Amino acid sequence: MSLYDIPLRTLSGDPTTLAAYGDKVVLVVNVASKCGLTPQYEGLERLQKTYGDRGFTVLGVPCNQFGGQEPGTAEEIGTFCSATYGVTFPMLEKTDVNGPGRHPLYVELTRTEDVDGESGDVQWNFEKFLIAPGGGVTRFRPGTEPEAAELVAAIEARLPA
């Protein structure tokens, strides 16, 4: 099964796949509302506003596996994101990114090595996977800010001409 064929659900429960974004550069980020890294939502939204019209989207994936920092319902998560950070990018349903219940999307994504050549489990909230049209994946660990030079350069290099 291709990365683009893996069944997903939006935060509102509607079925989707990455194929819905197949012609875009997609930044998949496991997010949480009660984490020290939660202010990264601001940078993620700025990326969405800067590059959204150029063939890019952030795709937020709420996850409660790290310190219980995403305890809310889908409605609470959606309200928090829009009211607190003005999030306009699409969000998926709450998802396990590690362990025996790891979502098939993350089974595939976690095979990708980071800059140090390490693959495997997501380390914490706000780990980022940049998916180029056609499926090439680049991994950025949680400490990489959304607007870090290396991430912005990677986005720009993958945008459609």
Summary of the structure (lengths in Angstrom):
residues: 161
radius of gyration: 14.2
end to end distance: 28.3
largest distance: 41.1
contacts: 490
relative contact order: 0.21
helix: 31%
strand: 18%
